[in-house]
Amino acid sequence: MMDIVDANTRSQMMSGIRAKDTKPEMIVRRFLHSNGFRYRLHDRKLPGTPDLVLPKYRAVIFVHGCFWHHHPDCDKAYIPASDTEKWMHKFQTNRTRDERNVTLLTQMGWHVIVVWECELSARRAASQLNGLKDSLHHLQVTDR
């Protein structure tokens, strides 16, 4: 299938996609802050530069986009029709990097939580965010 725009336009469009302060990330940040959780953002000293770092809980949170991190069994994790091989390689590289970062953080003693973009849809967000809050409270209790 042919792309509907030329390569330069597509490149500009793709470069405009944000890596930080995305809508899903902002949903998680606002929820946690309003529930009394304090965190640091994008700590470059940690593997994978987690989106949120909660030192009090020794936890990190990654807010993954379903397309870019290729969330299994998710409608948003499709493979573009053009240049399929390139995209398959890109998604595999992203998944491998994510797995490596989770392993390194776990070995360093961090609890790793991954929140997927699709889990923050209007109908699922409340239960997912409350589950996240419960998980963090559980970490605080068990780590003492």
Accessible surface in RSA format (square Angstrom, percent):
REM  Atomic radii and reference values for relative SASA: ProtOr
REM  Chains: A
REM  Algorithm: Lee & Richards
REM  Probe-radius: 1.40
REM  Slices: 20
REM RES _ NUM      All-atoms   Total-Side   Main-Chain    Non-polar    All polar
REM                ABS   REL    ABS   REL    ABS   REL    ABS   REL    ABS   REL
RES MET A   1   176.34  91.3 115.43  76.4  60.91 145.0 106.97  90.9  69.37  91.9
RES MET A   2   167.25  86.6 154.69 102.4  12.56  29.9 121.10 103.0  46.15  61.1
RES ASP A   3    58.29  40.8  36.34  36.2  21.95  51.9  25.48  60.0  32.81  32.7
RES ILE A   4   157.44  89.6 120.81  90.0  36.63  88.3 129.31  93.1  28.13  76.3
RES VAL A   5    44.27  29.1  29.43  26.6  14.84  35.8  37.95  33.0   6.32  17.1
RES ASP A   6    88.72  62.1  74.02  73.7  14.70  34.8  50.28 118.3  38.44  38.3
RES ALA A   7    85.01  78.2  66.32 102.3  18.70  42.5  73.86 104.0  11.15  29.5
RES ASN A   8   120.23  82.9 116.89 113.0   3.34   8.1  26.05  62.7  94.18  91.0
RES THR A   9    49.82  35.4  49.05  49.7   0.77   1.8  30.77  41.3  19.05  28.8
RES ARG A  10    73.26  30.8  73.26  37.3   0.00   0.0  34.66  47.4  38.60  23.4
RES SER A  11    69.31  58.6  60.87  81.2   8.43  19.4  29.78  63.4  39.53  55.4
RES GLN A  12   139.41  78.0 129.05  94.3  10.35  24.7  42.00  89.4  97.40  73.9
RES MET A  13    96.96  50.2  80.02  53.0  16.94  40.3  84.71  72.0  12.24  16.2
RES MET A  14    58.54  30.3  48.62  32.2   9.92  23.6  37.13  31.6  21.41  28.4
RES SER A  15    93.38  78.9  55.91  74.6  37.47  86.3  50.86 108.3  42.52  59.6
RES GLY A  16    57.15  70.5   0.00   N/A  57.15  70.5  35.92  98.6  21.23  47.6
RES ILE A  17    88.24  50.2  65.49  48.8  22.75  54.8  70.25  50.6  17.99  48.8
RES ARG A  18   152.98  64.2 133.89  68.3  19.09  45.5  60.01  82.0  92.97  56.3
RES ALA A  19    90.71  83.4  61.56  95.0  29.16  66.3  69.56  98.0  21.16  56.0
RES LYS A  20   101.76  49.6  95.42  58.5   6.34  15.1  56.46  50.8  45.30  48.3
RES ASP A  21    57.95  40.6  53.19  52.9   4.75  11.2   7.78  18.3  50.16  50.0
RES THR A  22    37.52  26.7  34.96  35.4   2.56   6.1  32.78  44.0   4.74   7.2
RES LYS A  23   162.77  79.4 150.80  92.5  11.97  28.5  98.88  89.0  63.89  68.1
RES PRO A  24    24.61  17.9  24.55  22.4   0.05   0.2  24.61  20.3   0.00   0.0
RES GLU A  25     2.38   1.4   2.38   1.8   0.00   0.0   0.29   0.6   2.10   1.7
RES MET A  26    44.12  22.8  44.12  29.2   0.00   0.0  43.99  37.4   0.14   0.2
RES ILE A  27    50.48  28.7  46.15  34.4   4.33  10.4  48.94  35.2   1.54   4.2
RES VAL A  28     0.00   0.0   0.00   0.0   0.00   0.0   0.00   0.0   0.00   0.0
RES ARG A  29    31.33  13.2  31.27  15.9   0.06   0.1   2.79   3.8  28.54  17.3
RES ARG A  30   153.78  64.6 146.42  74.6   7.36  17.5  68.09  93.1  85.69  51.9
RES PHE A  31    38.31  19.2  32.73  20.3   5.59  14.5  37.69  22.9   0.62   1.8
RES LEU A  32     0.00   0.0   0.00   0.0   0.00   0.0   0.00   0.0   0.00   0.0
RES HIS A  33    95.21  52.0  91.89  63.9   3.32   8.5  56.39  58.1  38.82  45.2
RES SER A  34    91.82  77.6  50.91  67.9  40.91  94.3  50.25 107.0  41.58  58.2
RES ASN A  35    54.89  37.8  30.23  29.2  24.65  59.4   8.56  20.6  46.33  44.8
RES GLY A  36    52.61  64.9   0.00   N/A  52.61  64.9  27.64  75.8  24.97  55.9
RES PHE A  37     3.31   1.7   2.11   1.3   1.20   3.1   3.31   2.0   0.00   0.0
RES ARG A  38   137.48  57.7 127.69  65.1   9.79  23.3  73.49 100.4  63.98  38.8
RES TYR A  39    51.07  23.8  22.26  12.7  28.81  75.0  13.74  10.3  37.32  46.0
RES ARG A  40   113.26  47.6 108.55  55.3   4.71  11.2  68.18  93.2  45.08  27.3
RES LEU A  41    71.80  40.0  50.15  35.9  21.64  54.4  50.15  35.2  21.64  58.2
RES HIS A  42    25.24  13.8  17.11  11.9   8.13  20.8  14.58  15.0  10.66  12.4
RES ASP A  43    20.74  14.5  14.23  14.2   6.51  15.4   9.73  22.9  11.01  11.0
RES ARG A  44   202.38  85.0 174.33  88.9  28.05  66.8  50.72  69.3 151.66  91.9
RES LYS A  45   190.37  92.9 157.12  96.4  33.25  79.2 108.96  98.1  81.40  86.7
RES LEU A  46    16.28   9.1  12.19   8.7   4.09  10.3  13.16   9.2   3.12   8.4
RES PRO A  47    30.14  22.0  17.51  16.0  12.63  45.9  29.53  24.4   0.61   3.8
RES GLY A  48    36.80  45.4   0.00   N/A  36.80  45.4  12.60  34.6  24.20  54.2
RES THR A  49    46.22  32.9  39.42  40.0   6.81  16.2  17.40  23.4  28.82  43.6
RES PRO A  50     0.00   0.0   0.00   0.0   0.00   0.0   0.00   0.0   0.00   0.0
RES ASP A  51    17.53  12.3  17.53  17.5   0.00   0.0   0.23   0.5  17.31  17.3
RES LEU A  52     0.00   0.0   0.00   0.0   0.00   0.0   0.00   0.0   0.00   0.0
RES VAL A  53     0.00   0.0   0.00   0.0   0.00   0.0   0.00   0.0   0.00   0.0
RES LEU A  54     0.00   0.0   0.00   0.0   0.00   0.0   0.00   0.0   0.00   0.0
RES PRO A  55    62.07  45.2  46.80  42.7  15.27  55.5  47.79  39.5  14.28  88.8
RES LYS A  56   144.08  70.3 106.47  65.3  37.60  89.5  74.28  66.9  69.79  74.3
RES TYR A  57    12.61   5.9  11.71   6.7   0.90   2.3   3.10   2.3   9.51  11.7
RES ARG A  58    99.79  41.9  99.79  50.9   0.00   0.0  39.73  54.3  60.06  36.4
RES ALA A  59     0.00   0.0   0.00   0.0   0.00   0.0   0.00   0.0   0.00   0.0
RES VAL A  60     0.00   0.0   0.00   0.0   0.00   0.0   0.00   0.0   0.00   0.0
RES ILE A  61     0.00   0.0   0.00   0.0   0.00   0.0   0.00   0.0   0.00   0.0
RES PHE A  62    15.32   7.7  15.32   9.5   0.00   0.0  15.32   9.3   0.00   0.0
RES VAL A  63    16.88  11.1   0.75   0.7  16.13  38.9   0.75   0.7  16.13  43.8
RES HIS A  64    13.90   7.6  13.46   9.4   0.44   1.1   8.09   8.3   5.81   6.8
RES GLY A  65    22.69  28.0   0.00   N/A  22.69  28.0  15.86  43.5   6.83  15.3
RES CYS A  66     0.00   0.0   0.00   0.0   0.00   0.0   0.00   0.0   0.00   0.0
RES PHE A  67    32.75  16.4  32.56  20.2   0.19   0.5  32.56  19.7   0.19   0.6
RES TRP A  68    69.43  27.9  69.43  33.6   0.00   0.0  61.18  32.6   8.24  13.4
RES HIS A  69    32.85  18.0  31.00  21.5   1.85   4.7  10.27  10.6  22.58  26.3
RES HIS A  70    28.61  15.6  27.12  18.8   1.49   3.8  16.52  17.0  12.08  14.1
RES HIS A  71    32.29  17.6  31.00  21.6   1.28   3.3  13.57  14.0  18.72  21.8
RES PRO A  72    90.76  66.1  74.00  67.5  16.76  60.9  83.40  68.9   7.37  45.8
RES ASP A  73   159.95 112.0 108.12 107.6  51.84 122.6  44.99 105.9 114.96 114.6
RES CYS A  74    22.06  16.7   6.09   6.8  15.97  37.5   7.17  18.2  14.89  16.1
RES ASP A  75   143.92 100.8 117.80 117.3  26.12  61.8  41.61  97.9 102.32 102.0
RES LYS A  76    95.87  46.8  90.61  55.6   5.26  12.5  65.36  58.8  30.51  32.5
RES ALA A  77    13.08  12.0   2.13   3.3  10.95  24.9   2.32   3.3  10.75  28.5
RES TYR A  78   131.05  61.2 122.08  69.5   8.97  23.3  90.27  67.8  40.78  50.3
RES ILE A  79    68.99  39.3  47.84  35.6  21.15  51.0  47.84  34.4  21.15  57.4
RES PRO A  80    24.10  17.6  19.71  18.0   4.39  16.0  23.54  19.4   0.56   3.5
RES ALA A  81    64.59  59.4  34.31  53.0  30.27  68.9  42.93  60.4  21.66  57.4
RES SER A  82    44.42  37.5  38.92  51.9   5.51  12.7  22.52  48.0  21.90  30.7
RES ASP A  83    85.68  60.0  64.60  64.3  21.09  49.9  24.90  58.6  60.78  60.6
RES THR A  84    60.62  43.1  56.43  57.2   4.20  10.0  44.15  59.3  16.48  24.9
RES GLU A  85   153.37  88.1 146.23 110.6   7.15  17.0  59.14 114.4  94.23  76.9
RES LYS A  86   112.37  54.8 103.10  63.3   9.27  22.1  69.12  62.2  43.24  46.1
RES TRP A  87    30.71  12.3  30.71  14.9   0.00   0.0  24.63  13.1   6.08   9.9
RES MET A  88    93.88  48.6  90.59  60.0   3.29   7.8  87.38  74.3   6.50   8.6
RES HIS A  89   131.78  72.0 125.79  87.4   5.99  15.3  86.33  89.0  45.45  52.9
RES LYS A  90    82.55  40.3  80.71  49.5   1.84   4.4  40.95  36.9  41.59  44.3
RES PHE A  91     1.87   0.9   1.87   1.2   0.00   0.0   1.87   1.1   0.00   0.0
RES GLN A  92    89.66  50.1  89.66  65.5   0.00   0.0  43.42  92.4  46.24  35.1
RES THR A  93    63.59  45.2  58.11  58.9   5.48  13.1  57.69  77.5   5.90   8.9
RES ASN A  94     4.41   3.0   4.41   4.3   0.00   0.0   0.00   0.0   4.41   4.3
RES ARG A  95    68.82  28.9  67.50  34.4   1.32   3.1  28.78  39.3  40.04  24.3
RES THR A  96    66.72  47.5  65.94  66.9   0.77   1.8  56.58  76.0  10.13  15.3
RES ARG A  97    86.09  36.1  85.61  43.6   0.48   1.1  36.87  50.4  49.22  29.8
RES ASP A  98    23.09  16.2  20.77  20.7   2.32   5.5  14.66  34.5   8.43   8.4
RES GLU A  99   114.45  65.7 109.59  82.9   4.86  11.6  47.72  92.3  66.73  54.5
RES ARG A 100   127.07  53.4 120.18  61.3   6.89  16.4  60.24  82.3  66.84  40.5
RES ASN A 101    12.80   8.8  12.80  12.4   0.00   0.0   1.19   2.9  11.61  11.2
RES VAL A 102    50.76  33.4  50.76  46.0   0.00   0.0  50.76  44.1   0.00   0.0
RES THR A 103    70.29  50.0  65.95  66.9   4.34  10.3  44.35  59.6  25.94  39.2
RES LEU A 104    71.61  39.9  71.32  51.0   0.29   0.7  71.32  50.1   0.29   0.8
RES LEU A 105     0.00   0.0   0.00   0.0   0.00   0.0   0.00   0.0   0.00   0.0
RES THR A 106    80.09  57.0  70.48  71.5   9.61  22.9  62.79  84.3  17.31  26.2
RES GLN A 107   136.08  76.1  97.23  71.1  38.86  92.5  45.57  97.0  90.51  68.6
RES MET A 108    88.34  45.7  68.42  45.3  19.92  47.4  71.96  61.2  16.38  21.7
RES GLY A 109    41.86  51.6   0.00   N/A  41.86  51.6  32.28  88.6   9.59  21.5
RES TRP A 110    21.53   8.6  15.58   7.5   5.95  14.0  14.22   7.6   7.30  11.8
RES HIS A 111    65.06  35.6  60.54  42.1   4.52  11.6  42.19  43.5  22.88  26.6
RES VAL A 112    36.97  24.3   4.98   4.5  31.99  77.1   4.98   4.3  31.99  86.8
RES ILE A 113    33.54  19.1  30.36  22.6   3.18   7.7  33.54  24.2   0.00   0.0
RES VAL A 114    51.11  33.6  29.68  26.9  21.43  51.6  29.68  25.8  21.43  58.1
RES VAL A 115     9.99   6.6   9.89   9.0   0.10   0.2   9.99   8.7   0.00   0.0
RES TRP A 116    41.75  16.8  41.75  20.2   0.00   0.0  26.34  14.0  15.41  25.0
RES GLU A 117    48.87  28.1  45.06  34.1   3.80   9.1   5.92  11.4  42.95  35.1
RES CYS A 118    18.59  14.1  16.71  18.6   1.87   4.4  12.54  31.8   6.04   6.5
RES GLU A 119    31.74  18.2  31.74  24.0   0.00   0.0   0.17   0.3  31.57  25.8
RES LEU A 120    12.41   6.9   2.40   1.7  10.01  25.2   3.05   2.1   9.35  25.2
RES SER A 121    38.47  32.5  26.69  35.6  11.78  27.1  38.32  81.6   0.15   0.2
RES ALA A 122   110.14 101.3  68.74 106.1  41.41  94.2  79.23 111.6  30.92  81.9
RES ARG A 123   207.85  87.3 167.71  85.5  40.14  95.6  77.97 106.6 129.88  78.7
RES ARG A 124    83.22  34.9  82.12  41.9   1.10   2.6  22.61  30.9  60.61  36.7
RES ALA A 125    17.08  15.7  17.08  26.4   0.00   0.0  17.08  24.0   0.00   0.0
RES ALA A 126    70.66  65.0  61.87  95.5   8.79  20.0  68.98  97.1   1.69   4.5
RES SER A 127    79.14  66.9  61.76  82.4  17.38  40.0  55.04 117.2  24.10  33.8
RES GLN A 128    63.44  35.5  55.30  40.4   8.14  19.4   4.97  10.6  58.47  44.3
RES LEU A 129    13.55   7.5  13.50   9.7   0.04   0.1  13.55   9.5   0.00   0.0
RES ASN A 130    64.79  44.7  64.79  62.6   0.00   0.0  19.72  47.5  45.07  43.6
RES GLY A 131    32.90  40.6   0.00   N/A  32.90  40.6  30.18  82.8   2.73   6.1
RES LEU A 132    11.29   6.3   5.32   3.8   5.97  15.0   9.58   6.7   1.71   4.6
RES LYS A 133    51.48  25.1  51.48  31.6   0.00   0.0  13.47  12.1  38.00  40.5
RES ASP A 134    88.71  62.1  82.40  82.0   6.31  14.9  29.87  70.3  58.85  58.7
RES SER A 135    52.36  44.2  44.69  59.6   7.67  17.7  19.94  42.5  32.43  45.4
RES LEU A 136     0.00   0.0   0.00   0.0   0.00   0.0   0.00   0.0   0.00   0.0
RES HIS A 137    79.03  43.2  78.62  54.6   0.41   1.1  59.74  61.6  19.29  22.5
RES HIS A 138   113.30  61.9 108.32  75.3   4.98  12.7  72.18  74.4  41.12  47.8
RES LEU A 139    21.86  12.2  21.86  15.6   0.00   0.0  21.86  15.4   0.00   0.0
RES GLN A 140    32.84  18.4  30.45  22.3   2.39   5.7   8.43  17.9  24.42  18.5
RES VAL A 141   110.19  72.5  96.87  87.7  13.32  32.1  99.62  86.6  10.57  28.7
RES THR A 142    75.49  53.7  44.57  45.2  30.92  73.7  46.12  61.9  29.37  44.4
RES ASP A 143    78.20  54.8  43.51  43.3  34.69  82.0  28.64  67.4  49.56  49.4
RES ARG A 144   211.87  89.0 145.79  74.3  66.09 157.3  90.04 123.1 121.84  73.8
END  Absolute sums over single chains surface
CHAIN  1 A     9299.5       7634.8       1664.7       5232.9       4066.6
END  Absolute sums over all chains
TOTAL          9299.5       7634.8       1664.7       5232.9       4066.6
